Amino acid sequence: MISYKPLYQTLKKKGITTYKLINSYGLSRSLIDRLKHDKPITTVTLNDLCTILDCNVEDILLYIPDNIKNEKKPGGEM
């Protein structure tokens, strides 16, 4: 799973609000909603966020392994 929790920490550190992302940088409200709910975004959007915030990818997202994929299914299947 991808979490965008680091994005909100980076926004706070940079003094930028989601309101400013929408009104000054032209990001859509639906994109902000996707980020809030950890839904997929494009690499173009990821690049835009890194450019706007002058940061690295790890300042925007965090990969959390999905434990379900690592557990064995009944019958020994993976």
PyMOL Python script that loads the backbone (N, CA, C, O; Angstrom):
from pymol import cmd

cmd.read_pdbstr("""\
ATOM      1  N   MET A   1       0.843  -1.176   0.000  1.00  0.00           N
ATOM      2  CA  MET A   1       0.000   0.000   0.000  1.00  0.00           C
ATOM      3  C   MET A   1       0.895   1.248   0.000  1.00  0.00           C
ATOM      4  O   MET A   1       1.964   1.272   0.610  1.00  0.00           O
ATOM      5  N   ILE A   2       0.436   2.241  -0.678  1.00  0.00           N
ATOM      6  CA  ILE A   2       1.124   3.529  -0.694  1.00  0.00           C
ATOM      7  C   ILE A   2       0.377   4.488   0.226  1.00  0.00           C
ATOM      8  O   ILE A   2      -0.841   4.635   0.124  1.00  0.00           O
ATOM      9  N   SER A   3       1.108   5.137   1.118  1.00  0.00           N
ATOM     10  CA  SER A   3       0.535   6.138   2.014  1.00  0.00           C
ATOM     11  C   SER A   3       1.131   7.501   1.670  1.00  0.00           C
ATOM     12  O   SER A   3       2.330   7.624   1.419  1.00  0.00           O
ATOM     13  N   TYR A   4       0.287   8.506   1.663  1.00  0.00           N
ATOM     14  CA  TYR A   4       0.741   9.867   1.398  1.00  0.00           C
ATOM     15  C   TYR A   4       0.892  10.680   2.683  1.00  0.00           C
ATOM     16  O   TYR A   4       0.922  11.910   2.642  1.00  0.00           O
ATOM     17  N   LYS A   5       0.988   9.999   3.812  1.00  0.00           N
ATOM     18  CA  LYS A   5       1.163  10.675   5.091  1.00  0.00           C
ATOM     19  C   LYS A   5       2.391  11.603   5.094  1.00  0.00           C
ATOM     20  O   LYS A   5       2.309  12.705   5.637  1.00  0.00           O
ATOM     21  N   PRO A   6       3.526  11.192   4.504  1.00  0.00           N
ATOM     22  CA  PRO A   6       4.680  12.108   4.477  1.00  0.00           C
ATOM     23  C   PRO A   6       4.394  13.426   3.749  1.00  0.00           C
ATOM     24  O   PRO A   6       4.999  14.452   4.062  1.00  0.00           O
ATOM     25  N   LEU A   7       3.474  13.400   2.779  1.00  0.00           N
ATOM     26  CA  LEU A   7       3.127  14.625   2.054  1.00  0.00           C
ATOM     27  C   LEU A   7       2.631  15.700   3.009  1.00  0.00           C
ATOM     28  O   LEU A   7       3.024  16.863   2.911  1.00  0.00           O
ATOM     29  N   TYR A   8       1.769  15.303   3.927  1.00  0.00           N
ATOM     30  CA  TYR A   8       1.186  16.287   4.839  1.00  0.00           C
ATOM     31  C   TYR A   8       2.218  16.829   5.821  1.00  0.00           C
ATOM     32  O   TYR A   8       2.133  17.981   6.248  1.00  0.00           O
ATOM     33  N   GLN A   9       3.185  16.001   6.174  1.00  0.00           N
ATOM     34  CA  GLN A   9       4.289  16.473   7.022  1.00  0.00           C
ATOM     35  C   GLN A   9       5.162  17.458   6.244  1.00  0.00           C
ATOM     36  O   GLN A   9       5.614  18.465   6.789  1.00  0.00           O
ATOM     37  N   THR A  10       5.394  17.154   4.962  1.00  0.00           N
ATOM     38  CA  THR A  10       6.195  18.035   4.103  1.00  0.00           C
ATOM     39  C   THR A  10       5.470  19.358   3.868  1.00  0.00           C
ATOM     40  O   THR A  10       6.091  20.420   3.903  1.00  0.00           O
ATOM     41  N   LEU A  11       4.164  19.299   3.629  1.00  0.00           N
ATOM     42  CA  LEU A  11       3.395  20.529   3.443  1.00  0.00           C
ATOM     43  C   LEU A  11       3.515  21.426   4.670  1.00  0.00           C
ATOM     44  O   LEU A  11       3.730  22.632   4.549  1.00  0.00           O
ATOM     45  N   LYS A  12       3.376  20.837   5.835  1.00  0.00           N
ATOM     46  CA  LYS A  12       3.460  21.614   7.082  1.00  0.00           C
ATOM     47  C   LYS A  12       4.844  22.240   7.219  1.00  0.00           C
ATOM     48  O   LYS A  12       4.980  23.414   7.562  1.00  0.00           O
ATOM     49  N   LYS A  13       5.876  21.427   6.942  1.00  0.00           N
ATOM     50  CA  LYS A  13       7.261  21.911   7.046  1.00  0.00           C
ATOM     51  C   LYS A  13       7.531  23.070   6.079  1.00  0.00           C
ATOM     52  O   LYS A  13       8.275  23.997   6.398  1.00  0.00           O
ATOM     53  N   LYS A  14       6.915  23.003   4.895  1.00  0.00           N
ATOM     54  CA  LYS A  14       7.133  24.032   3.873  1.00  0.00           C
ATOM     55  C   LYS A  14       6.159  25.203   4.021  1.00  0.00           C
ATOM     56  O   LYS A  14       6.290  26.210   3.324  1.00  0.00           O
ATOM     57  N   GLY A  15       5.188  25.078   4.922  1.00  0.00           N
ATOM     58  CA  GLY A  15       4.218  26.158   5.119  1.00  0.00           C
ATOM     59  C   GLY A  15       3.231  26.298   3.974  1.00  0.00           C
ATOM     60  O   GLY A  15       2.786  27.402   3.661  1.00  0.00           O
ATOM     61  N   ILE A  16       2.889  25.174   3.348  1.00  0.00           N
ATOM     62  CA  ILE A  16       1.948  25.180   2.221  1.00  0.00           C
ATOM     63  C   ILE A  16       0.710  24.387   2.622  1.00  0.00           C
ATOM     64  O   ILE A  16       0.811  23.285   3.161  1.00  0.00           O
ATOM     65  N   THR A  17      -0.451  24.959   2.354  1.00  0.00           N
ATOM     66  CA  THR A  17      -1.713  24.293   2.663  1.00  0.00           C
ATOM     67  C   THR A  17      -2.275  23.622   1.409  1.00  0.00           C
ATOM     68  O   THR A  17      -1.845  23.908   0.292  1.00  0.00           O
ATOM     69  N   THR A  18      -3.238  22.729   1.613  1.00  0.00           N
ATOM     70  CA  THR A  18      -3.898  22.123   0.452  1.00  0.00           C
ATOM     71  C   THR A  18      -4.681  23.202  -0.312  1.00  0.00           C
ATOM     72  O   THR A  18      -4.833  23.122  -1.531  1.00  0.00           O
ATOM     73  N   TYR A  19      -5.170  24.198   0.411  1.00  0.00           N
ATOM     74  CA  TYR A  19      -5.850  25.330  -0.234  1.00  0.00           C
ATOM     75  C   TYR A  19      -4.911  26.019  -1.229  1.00  0.00           C
ATOM     76  O   TYR A  19      -5.312  26.360  -2.342  1.00  0.00           O
ATOM     77  N   LYS A  20      -3.669  26.217  -0.815  1.00  0.00           N
ATOM     78  CA  LYS A  20      -2.687  26.856  -1.692  1.00  0.00           C
ATOM     79  C   LYS A  20      -2.345  25.953  -2.884  1.00  0.00           C
ATOM     80  O   LYS A  20      -2.157  26.442  -3.998  1.00  0.00           O
ATOM     81  N   LEU A  21      -2.266  24.645  -2.652  1.00  0.00           N
ATOM     82  CA  LEU A  21      -2.009  23.727  -3.767  1.00  0.00           C
ATOM     83  C   LEU A  21      -3.098  23.857  -4.826  1.00  0.00           C
ATOM     84  O   LEU A  21      -2.823  23.821  -6.025  1.00  0.00           O
ATOM     85  N   ILE A  22      -4.328  24.007  -4.369  1.00  0.00           N
ATOM     86  CA  ILE A  22      -5.457  24.124  -5.299  1.00  0.00           C
ATOM     87  C   ILE A  22      -5.472  25.489  -5.979  1.00  0.00           C
ATOM     88  O   ILE A  22      -5.571  25.575  -7.203  1.00  0.00           O
ATOM     89  N   ASN A  23      -5.374  26.544  -5.192  1.00  0.00           N
ATOM     90  CA  ASN A  23      -5.575  27.896  -5.741  1.00  0.00           C
ATOM     91  C   ASN A  23      -4.330  28.547  -6.332  1.00  0.00           C
ATOM     92  O   ASN A  23      -4.451  29.368  -7.240  1.00  0.00           O
ATOM     93  N   SER A  24      -3.160  28.213  -5.855  1.00  0.00           N
ATOM     94  CA  SER A  24      -1.942  28.833  -6.387  1.00  0.00           C
ATOM     95  C   SER A  24      -1.217  27.949  -7.402  1.00  0.00           C
ATOM     96  O   SER A  24      -0.555  28.447  -8.312  1.00  0.00           O
ATOM     97  N   TYR A  25      -1.352  26.636  -7.234  1.00  0.00           N
ATOM     98  CA  TYR A  25      -0.607  25.720  -8.109  1.00  0.00           C
ATOM     99  C   TYR A  25      -1.498  24.940  -9.067  1.00  0.00           C
ATOM    100  O   TYR A  25      -0.997  24.165  -9.882  1.00  0.00           O
ATOM    101  N   GLY A  26      -2.806  25.133  -8.980  1.00  0.00           N
ATOM    102  CA  GLY A  26      -3.728  24.544  -9.949  1.00  0.00           C
ATOM    103  C   GLY A  26      -4.017  23.062  -9.784  1.00  0.00           C
ATOM    104  O   GLY A  26      -4.516  22.430 -10.715  1.00  0.00           O
ATOM    105  N   LEU A  27      -3.718  22.497  -8.628  1.00  0.00           N
ATOM    106  CA  LEU A  27      -4.073  21.101  -8.409  1.00  0.00           C
ATOM    107  C   LEU A  27      -5.575  21.012  -8.159  1.00  0.00           C
ATOM    108  O   LEU A  27      -6.177  21.935  -7.609  1.00  0.00           O
ATOM    109  N   SER A  28      -6.169  19.904  -8.564  1.00  0.00           N
ATOM    110  CA  SER A  28      -7.618  19.769  -8.418  1.00  0.00           C
ATOM    111  C   SER A  28      -8.006  19.289  -7.029  1.00  0.00           C
ATOM    112  O   SER A  28      -7.220  18.660  -6.321  1.00  0.00           O
ATOM    113  N   ARG A  29      -9.236  19.603  -6.665  1.00  0.00           N
ATOM    114  CA  ARG A  29      -9.767  19.121  -5.384  1.00  0.00           C
ATOM    115  C   ARG A  29      -9.861  17.601  -5.387  1.00  0.00           C
ATOM    116  O   ARG A  29      -9.662  16.954  -4.358  1.00  0.00           O
ATOM    117  N   SER A  30     -10.165  17.039  -6.549  1.00  0.00           N
ATOM    118  CA  SER A  30     -10.264  15.574  -6.626  1.00  0.00           C
ATOM    119  C   SER A  30      -8.896  14.925  -6.392  1.00  0.00           C
ATOM    120  O   SER A  30      -8.827  13.838  -5.818  1.00  0.00           O
ATOM    121  N   LEU A  31      -7.816  15.567  -6.823  1.00  0.00           N
ATOM    122  CA  LEU A  31      -6.479  15.042  -6.556  1.00  0.00           C
ATOM    123  C   LEU A  31      -6.192  15.078  -5.054  1.00  0.00           C
ATOM    124  O   LEU A  31      -5.670  14.111  -4.499  1.00  0.00           O
ATOM    125  N   ILE A  32      -6.525  16.168  -4.408  1.00  0.00           N
ATOM    126  CA  ILE A  32      -6.314  16.275  -2.963  1.00  0.00           C
ATOM    127  C   ILE A  32      -7.102  15.181  -2.249  1.00  0.00           C
ATOM    128  O   ILE A  32      -6.615  14.587  -1.287  1.00  0.00           O
ATOM    129  N   ASP A  33      -8.321  14.915  -2.720  1.00  0.00           N
ATOM    130  CA  ASP A  33      -9.138  13.850  -2.145  1.00  0.00           C
ATOM    131  C   ASP A  33      -8.482  12.481  -2.350  1.00  0.00           C
ATOM    132  O   ASP A  33      -8.496  11.645  -1.448  1.00  0.00           O
ATOM    133  N   ARG A  34      -7.913  12.255  -3.528  1.00  0.00           N
ATOM    134  CA  ARG A  34      -7.223  10.988  -3.804  1.00  0.00           C
ATOM    135  C   ARG A  34      -6.040  10.819  -2.845  1.00  0.00           C
ATOM    136  O   ARG A  34      -5.809   9.725  -2.330  1.00  0.00           O
ATOM    137  N   LEU A  35      -5.312  11.876  -2.613  1.00  0.00           N
ATOM    138  CA  LEU A  35      -4.170  11.814  -1.704  1.00  0.00           C
ATOM    139  C   LEU A  35      -4.622  11.544  -0.268  1.00  0.00           C
ATOM    140  O   LEU A  35      -4.003  10.754   0.446  1.00  0.00           O
ATOM    141  N   LYS A  36      -5.699  12.202   0.149  1.00  0.00           N
ATOM    142  CA  LYS A  36      -6.208  12.006   1.509  1.00  0.00           C
ATOM    143  C   LYS A  36      -6.618  10.561   1.764  1.00  0.00           C
ATOM    144  O   LYS A  36      -6.499  10.059   2.882  1.00  0.00           O
ATOM    145  N   HIS A  37      -7.100   9.899   0.717  1.00  0.00           N
ATOM    146  CA  HIS A  37      -7.594   8.531   0.854  1.00  0.00           C
ATOM    147  C   HIS A  37      -6.604   7.489   0.319  1.00  0.00           C
ATOM    148  O   HIS A  37      -6.982   6.342   0.077  1.00  0.00           O
ATOM    149  N   ASP A  38      -5.349   7.880   0.136  1.00  0.00           N
ATOM    150  CA  ASP A  38      -4.278   6.972  -0.309  1.00  0.00           C
ATOM    151  C   ASP A  38      -4.644   6.213  -1.580  1.00  0.00           C
ATOM    152  O   ASP A  38      -4.361   5.022  -1.705  1.00  0.00           O
ATOM    153  N   LYS A  39      -5.272   6.910  -2.517  1.00  0.00           N
ATOM    154  CA  LYS A  39      -5.621   6.309  -3.799  1.00  0.00           C
ATOM    155  C   LYS A  39      -4.484   6.570  -4.790  1.00  0.00           C
ATOM    156  O   LYS A  39      -3.684   7.484  -4.586  1.00  0.00           O
ATOM    157  N   PRO A  40      -4.407   5.776  -5.859  1.00  0.00           N
ATOM    158  CA  PRO A  40      -3.305   5.930  -6.825  1.00  0.00           C
ATOM    159  C   PRO A  40      -3.286   7.296  -7.513  1.00  0.00           C
ATOM    160  O   PRO A  40      -4.326   7.894  -7.789  1.00  0.00           O
ATOM    161  N   ILE A  41      -2.069   7.763  -7.778  1.00  0.00           N
ATOM    162  CA  ILE A  41      -1.860   8.971  -8.579  1.00  0.00           C
ATOM    163  C   ILE A  41      -0.829   8.630  -9.657  1.00  0.00           C
ATOM    164  O   ILE A  41      -0.144   7.612  -9.570  1.00  0.00           O
ATOM    165  N   THR A  42      -0.727   9.477 -10.656  1.00  0.00           N
ATOM    166  CA  THR A  42       0.225   9.221 -11.739  1.00  0.00           C
ATOM    167  C   THR A  42       1.625   9.692 -11.352  1.00  0.00           C
ATOM    168  O   THR A  42       1.800  10.484 -10.426  1.00  0.00           O
ATOM    169  N   THR A  43       2.603   9.190 -12.077  1.00  0.00           N
ATOM    170  CA  THR A  43       3.970   9.654 -11.851  1.00  0.00           C
ATOM    171  C   THR A  43       4.125  11.109 -12.291  1.00  0.00           C
ATOM    172  O   THR A  43       4.992  11.820 -11.783  1.00  0.00           O
ATOM    173  N   VAL A  44       3.307  11.548 -13.215  1.00  0.00           N
ATOM    174  CA  VAL A  44       3.329  12.966 -13.622  1.00  0.00           C
ATOM    175  C   VAL A  44       2.910  13.831 -12.442  1.00  0.00           C
ATOM    176  O   VAL A  44       3.527  14.862 -12.174  1.00  0.00           O
ATOM    177  N   THR A  45       1.861  13.414 -11.734  1.00  0.00           N
ATOM    178  CA  THR A  45       1.410  14.149 -10.554  1.00  0.00           C
ATOM    179  C   THR A  45       2.472  14.114  -9.469  1.00  0.00           C
ATOM    180  O   THR A  45       2.733  15.122  -8.813  1.00  0.00           O
ATOM    181  N   LEU A  46       3.075  12.965  -9.284  1.00  0.00           N
ATOM    182  CA  LEU A  46       4.151  12.832  -8.306  1.00  0.00           C
ATOM    183  C   LEU A  46       5.294  13.784  -8.642  1.00  0.00           C
ATOM    184  O   LEU A  46       5.836  14.440  -7.753  1.00  0.00           O
ATOM    185  N   ASN A  47       5.658  13.862  -9.908  1.00  0.00           N
ATOM    186  CA  ASN A  47       6.695  14.789 -10.352  1.00  0.00           C
ATOM    187  C   ASN A  47       6.287  16.238 -10.087  1.00  0.00           C
ATOM    188  O   ASN A  47       7.101  17.043  -9.633  1.00  0.00           O
ATOM    189  N   ASP A  48       5.026  16.567 -10.371  1.00  0.00           N
ATOM    190  CA  ASP A  48       4.532  17.926 -10.124  1.00  0.00           C
ATOM    191  C   ASP A  48       4.634  18.284  -8.645  1.00  0.00           C
ATOM    192  O   ASP A  48       5.070  19.382  -8.299  1.00  0.00           O
ATOM    193  N   LEU A  49       4.233  17.363  -7.776  1.00  0.00           N
ATOM    194  CA  LEU A  49       4.308  17.614  -6.336  1.00  0.00           C
ATOM    195  C   LEU A  49       5.751  17.817  -5.882  1.00  0.00           C
ATOM    196  O   LEU A  49       6.039  18.709  -5.083  1.00  0.00           O
ATOM    197  N   CYS A  50       6.657  16.982  -6.397  1.00  0.00           N
ATOM    198  CA  CYS A  50       8.074  17.132  -6.043  1.00  0.00           C
ATOM    199  C   CYS A  50       8.607  18.492  -6.502  1.00  0.00           C
ATOM    200  O   CYS A  50       9.395  19.124  -5.798  1.00  0.00           O
ATOM    201  N   THR A  51       8.181  18.932  -7.670  1.00  0.00           N
ATOM    202  CA  THR A  51       8.611  20.224  -8.197  1.00  0.00           C
ATOM    203  C   THR A  51       8.045  21.372  -7.357  1.00  0.00           C
ATOM    204  O   THR A  51       8.773  22.287  -6.974  1.00  0.00           O
ATOM    205  N   ILE A  52       6.752  21.315  -7.077  1.00  0.00           N
ATOM    206  CA  ILE A  52       6.097  22.364  -6.286  1.00  0.00           C
ATOM    207  C   ILE A  52       6.726  22.478  -4.904  1.00  0.00           C
ATOM    208  O   ILE A  52       6.992  23.579  -4.422  1.00  0.00           O
ATOM    209  N   LEU A  53       6.962  21.330  -4.270  1.00  0.00           N
ATOM    210  CA  LEU A  53       7.456  21.322  -2.898  1.00  0.00           C
ATOM    211  C   LEU A  53       8.977  21.299  -2.792  1.00  0.00           C
ATOM    212  O   LEU A  53       9.533  21.366  -1.696  1.00  0.00           O
ATOM    213  N   ASP A  54       9.646  21.202  -3.945  1.00  0.00           N
ATOM    214  CA  ASP A  54      11.111  21.118  -3.975  1.00  0.00           C
ATOM    215  C   ASP A  54      11.590  20.041  -2.993  1.00  0.00           C
ATOM    216  O   ASP A  54      12.349  20.307  -2.061  1.00  0.00           O
ATOM    217  N   CYS A  55      11.114  18.814  -3.244  1.00  0.00           N
ATOM    218  CA  CYS A  55      11.426  17.713  -2.343  1.00  0.00           C
ATOM    219  C   CYS A  55      11.634  16.417  -3.129  1.00  0.00           C
ATOM    220  O   CYS A  55      11.522  16.396  -4.355  1.00  0.00           O
ATOM    221  N   ASN A  56      11.934  15.357  -2.418  1.00  0.00           N
ATOM    222  CA  ASN A  56      12.118  14.039  -3.013  1.00  0.00           C
ATOM    223  C   ASN A  56      10.844  13.216  -2.871  1.00  0.00           C
ATOM    224  O   ASN A  56       9.957  13.555  -2.087  1.00  0.00           O
ATOM    225  N   VAL A  57      10.765  12.136  -3.635  1.00  0.00           N
ATOM    226  CA  VAL A  57       9.595  11.264  -3.615  1.00  0.00           C
ATOM    227  C   VAL A  57       9.293  10.768  -2.200  1.00  0.00           C
ATOM    228  O   VAL A  57       8.130  10.718  -1.799  1.00  0.00           O
ATOM    229  N   GLU A  58      10.320  10.405  -1.447  1.00  0.00           N
ATOM    230  CA  GLU A  58      10.097   9.884  -0.095  1.00  0.00           C
ATOM    231  C   GLU A  58       9.528  10.936   0.859  1.00  0.00           C
ATOM    232  O   GLU A  58       9.081  10.600   1.956  1.00  0.00           O
ATOM    233  N   ASP A  59       9.541  12.209   0.449  1.00  0.00           N
ATOM    234  CA  ASP A  59       8.920  13.265   1.237  1.00  0.00           C
ATOM    235  C   ASP A  59       7.418  13.360   0.950  1.00  0.00           C
ATOM    236  O   ASP A  59       6.706  14.136   1.587  1.00  0.00           O
ATOM    237  N   ILE A  60       6.945  12.561  -0.016  1.00  0.00           N
ATOM    238  CA  ILE A  60       5.549  12.598  -0.431  1.00  0.00           C
ATOM    239  C   ILE A  60       4.825  11.293  -0.133  1.00  0.00           C
ATOM    240  O   ILE A  60       3.661  11.299   0.268  1.00  0.00           O
ATOM    241  N   LEU A  61       5.512  10.180  -0.328  1.00  0.00           N
ATOM    242  CA  LEU A  61       4.837   8.904  -0.139  1.00  0.00           C
ATOM    243  C   LEU A  61       5.686   7.918   0.635  1.00  0.00           C
ATOM    244  O   LEU A  61       6.900   8.065   0.774  1.00  0.00           O
ATOM    245  N   LEU A  62       4.994   6.905   1.132  1.00  0.00           N
ATOM    246  CA  LEU A  62       5.618   5.854   1.913  1.00  0.00           C
ATOM    247  C   LEU A  62       5.033   4.530   1.448  1.00  0.00           C
ATOM    248  O   LEU A  62       3.816   4.391   1.328  1.00  0.00           O
ATOM    249  N   TYR A  63       5.900   3.558   1.185  1.00  0.00           N
ATOM    250  CA  TYR A  63       5.443   2.229   0.807  1.00  0.00           C
ATOM    251  C   TYR A  63       5.278   1.393   2.064  1.00  0.00           C
ATOM    252  O   TYR A  63       6.207   1.264   2.861  1.00  0.00           O
ATOM    253  N   ILE A  64       4.098   0.832   2.236  1.00  0.00           N
ATOM    254  CA  ILE A  64       3.822  -0.063   3.355  1.00  0.00           C
ATOM    255  C   ILE A  64       3.483  -1.423   2.765  1.00  0.00           C
ATOM    256  O   ILE A  64       2.470  -1.566   2.080  1.00  0.00           O
ATOM    257  N   PRO A  65       4.332  -2.436   3.026  1.00  0.00           N
ATOM    258  CA  PRO A  65       4.064  -3.765   2.454  1.00  0.00           C
ATOM    259  C   PRO A  65       2.677  -4.279   2.850  1.00  0.00           C
ATOM    260  O   PRO A  65       2.212  -4.084   3.973  1.00  0.00           O
ATOM    261  N   ASP A  66       2.055  -4.923   1.913  1.00  0.00           N
ATOM    262  CA  ASP A  66       0.736  -5.502   2.129  1.00  0.00           C
ATOM    263  C   ASP A  66       0.908  -6.899   2.707  1.00  0.00           C
ATOM    264  O   ASP A  66       1.295  -7.819   1.987  1.00  0.00           O
ATOM    265  N   ASN A  67       0.628  -7.074   3.992  1.00  0.00           N
ATOM    266  CA  ASN A  67       0.837  -8.354   4.668  1.00  0.00           C
ATOM    267  C   ASN A  67       0.048  -9.493   4.059  1.00  0.00           C
ATOM    268  O   ASN A  67       0.466 -10.648   4.144  1.00  0.00           O
ATOM    269  N   ILE A  68      -1.080  -9.191   3.447  1.00  0.00           N
ATOM    270  CA  ILE A  68      -1.904 -10.242   2.852  1.00  0.00           C
ATOM    271  C   ILE A  68      -1.134 -10.968   1.755  1.00  0.00           C
ATOM    272  O   ILE A  68      -1.263 -12.185   1.619  1.00  0.00           O
ATOM    273  N   LYS A  69      -0.348 -10.257   0.981  1.00  0.00           N
ATOM    274  CA  LYS A  69       0.423 -10.872  -0.097  1.00  0.00           C
ATOM    275  C   LYS A  69       1.522 -11.777   0.443  1.00  0.00           C
ATOM    276  O   LYS A  69       1.931 -12.722  -0.232  1.00  0.00           O
ATOM    277  N   ASN A  70       1.999 -11.501   1.638  1.00  0.00           N
ATOM    278  CA  ASN A  70       3.094 -12.271   2.215  1.00  0.00           C
ATOM    279  C   ASN A  70       2.632 -13.512   2.964  1.00  0.00           C
ATOM    280  O   ASN A  70       3.437 -14.403   3.238  1.00  0.00           O
ATOM    281  N   GLU A  71       1.348 -13.583   3.298  1.00  0.00           N
ATOM    282  CA  GLU A  71       0.827 -14.729   4.031  1.00  0.00           C
ATOM    283  C   GLU A  71       0.511 -15.863   3.064  1.00  0.00           C
ATOM    284  O   GLU A  71       0.076 -15.625   1.937  1.00  0.00           O
ATOM    285  N   LYS A  72       0.730 -17.082   3.505  1.00  0.00           N
ATOM    286  CA  LYS A  72       0.396 -18.242   2.674  1.00  0.00           C
ATOM    287  C   LYS A  72      -1.104 -18.452   2.674  1.00  0.00           C
ATOM    288  O   LYS A  72      -1.768 -18.293   3.698  1.00  0.00           O
ATOM    289  N   LYS A  73      -1.628 -18.810   1.519  1.00  0.00           N
ATOM    290  CA  LYS A  73      -3.031 -19.135   1.394  1.00  0.00           C
ATOM    291  C   LYS A  73      -3.221 -20.596   1.787  1.00  0.00           C
ATOM    292  O   LYS A  73      -2.266 -21.372   1.761  1.00  0.00           O
ATOM    293  N   PRO A  74      -4.438 -20.975   2.148  1.00  0.00           N
ATOM    294  CA  PRO A  74      -4.687 -22.387   2.461  1.00  0.00           C
ATOM    295  C   PRO A  74      -4.276 -23.286   1.297  1.00  0.00           C
ATOM    296  O   PRO A  74      -4.515 -22.950   0.137  1.00  0.00           O
ATOM    297  N   GLY A  75      -3.661 -24.422   1.604  1.00  0.00           N
ATOM    298  CA  GLY A  75      -3.201 -25.339   0.572  1.00  0.00           C
ATOM    299  C   GLY A  75      -1.782 -25.082   0.150  1.00  0.00           C
ATOM    300  O   GLY A  75      -1.287 -25.731  -0.772  1.00  0.00           O
ATOM    301  N   GLY A  76      -1.093 -24.128   0.816  1.00  0.00           N
ATOM    302  CA  GLY A  76       0.313 -23.875   0.540  1.00  0.00           C
ATOM    303  C   GLY A  76       0.575 -22.927  -0.626  1.00  0.00           C
ATOM    304  O   GLY A  76       1.731 -22.705  -0.984  1.00  0.00           O
ATOM    305  N   GLU A  77      -0.484 -22.358  -1.229  1.00  0.00           N
ATOM    306  CA  GLU A  77      -0.295 -21.423  -2.336  1.00  0.00           C
ATOM    307  C   GLU A  77       0.153 -20.071  -1.807  1.00  0.00           C
ATOM    308  O   GLU A  77      -0.170 -19.710  -0.675  1.00  0.00           O
ATOM    309  N   MET A  78       0.873 -19.340  -2.593  1.00  0.00           N
ATOM    310  CA  MET A  78       1.306 -17.992  -2.238  1.00  0.00           C
ATOM    311  C   MET A  78       0.410 -16.993  -2.920  1.00  0.00           C
ATOM    312  O   MET A  78       0.596 -15.786  -2.760  1.00  0.00           O
TER     313      MET A  78
END
""", "prot")
cmd.dss("prot")
cmd.show_as("cartoon", "prot")
cmd.util.cbc("prot")
cmd.orient("prot")
